[in-house]
Amino acid sequence: MPGRAAEFEPAGQPVGREQLVEDHEGRARDAAADGLEKVTFGVRPEALSLVSSEDDGLAMTVELVEELGADALIHGAIDIGGSQERFVVRADGRTPPALGQQVKVSLRDHSEIHLFHPETGTRRST
């Protein structure tokens, strides 16, 4: 969803779950040292996965399912710091969730989180 991204405080304020920020608190502190109060958080749909309700992850309400054959793009909202932020998850197109369904989303690998300058949009170095 163009123009929409989650923002979080560089001081390491949790973004939903500790799993999403533990590897990036250092980069957030670097952003604070550079005088930034906020950075924009980004993650690609293929870096996220749907997991079982027993697994660790973030709760997402399904708002749209784009069935693309072997894959499906699942659009939904995740509560981050009291704000409903939009995410897209790439999933198996044979078994997509239903509209309105609550699913759990997990990050495949922490290295796939990207931080951007909130005004210029330039990517912060890793």
C-alpha positions in Angstrom: 0.0 0.0 0.0 2.0 3.0 -1.3 2.7 5.8 1.2 1.9 3.7 4.3 4.5 2.4 6.6 4.8 1.8 10.3 7.0 4.3 12.2 8.7 3.8 15.6 10.8 5.7 17.9 14.6 5.3 17.5 15.0 4.7 21.2 13.7 1.1 20.7 10.1 1.5 21.5 8.6 -2.0 20.8 6.8 -2.4 17.5 4.1 -4.9 18.2 6.5 -7.7 19.4 10.1 -7.7 20.5 11.0 -10.0 17.7 10.6 -7.2 15.1 12.9 -4.7 16.8 15.6 -6.7 18.7 18.1 -6.8 15.8 17.3 -3.2 14.7 17.5 -1.3 18.0 21.1 -0.4 17.2 20.2 1.1 13.8 17.3 3.0 15.5 19.8 4.4 18.1 22.1 5.4 15.2 19.2 7.2 13.6 18.6 9.0 16.9 22.3 10.0 17.1 21.8 11.4 13.6 19.1 13.7 14.9 16.1 11.7 13.7 13.1 11.4 16.0 11.5 8.7 13.9 12.4 6.3 11.1 10.0 4.5 8.7 9.9 0.7 8.9 9.5 -1.4 5.8 9.3 -5.1 5.0 8.6 -6.9 1.7 5.6 -9.3 1.5 7.8 -12.3 0.9 9.7 -11.6 4.2 6.5 -12.2 6.1 4.7 -15.5 6.6 1.4 -16.7 8.0 2.0 -18.9 11.1 -0.3 -21.0 13.3 -2.2 -19.4 16.1 0.2 -21.1 18.6 3.3 -19.6 17.1 4.8 -16.3 18.0 3.7 -13.5 15.7 1.6 -10.5 15.2 -2.2 -10.6 14.9 -3.5 -9.3 11.6 -7.0 -8.9 10.3 -7.4 -9.8 6.6 -8.8 -7.0 4.5 -8.0 -8.2 1.0 -6.8 -11.4 -0.6 -5.2 -11.1 -4.1 -5.2 -14.7 -5.5 -2.4 -14.9 -8.0 -2.3 -18.6 -8.8 0.4 -20.3 -6.8 0.7 -17.2 -4.5 -1.7 -14.9 -2.8 -1.0 -11.5 -1.4 -2.8 -11.0 1.9 -3.5 -7.4 2.8 -4.4 -6.6 6.4 -4.0 -4.4 9.5 -1.7 -5.0 12.4 -1.9 -2.9 15.6 1.4 -1.2 16.2 1.6 1.2 19.1 -2.2 1.8 19.0 -2.2 2.5 15.3 -3.6 0.1 12.7 -0.8 -0.2 10.1 -1.2 -2.0 6.8 0.9 -4.9 5.8 1.0 -7.3 2.8 2.0 -10.9 3.3 2.9 -13.3 0.5 1.3 -16.7 1.1 0.4 -20.0 -0.5 -2.4 -19.3 -3.1 -4.0 -22.7 -2.6 -5.1 -22.0 1.0 -5.6 -18.3 1.4 -7.4 -17.0 4.5 -10.9 -15.5 4.3 -11.7 -11.8 4.4 -12.1 -10.6 8.0 -10.2 -13.6 9.4 -7.6 -13.1 12.1 -4.3 -14.6 11.2 -0.8 -14.5 12.8 2.1 -13.1 10.8 5.8 -13.7 11.5 9.0 -12.2 10.1 11.0 -14.8 8.3 14.4 -13.2 9.1 15.2 -10.0 11.0 17.7 -9.0 8.4 14.8 -8.4 6.0 13.6 -5.3 8.0 14.4 -2.0 6.3 14.5 1.4 7.9 14.1 4.6 5.9 14.6 8.3 6.5 11.1 9.6 7.3 11.4 12.7 5.1 13.7 11.7 2.2 12.8 8.1 2.0 16.4 7.1 1.7 17.2 3.7 3.2 19.2 3.7 6.4 22.4 1.6 6.2 22.3 -1.8 7.7 
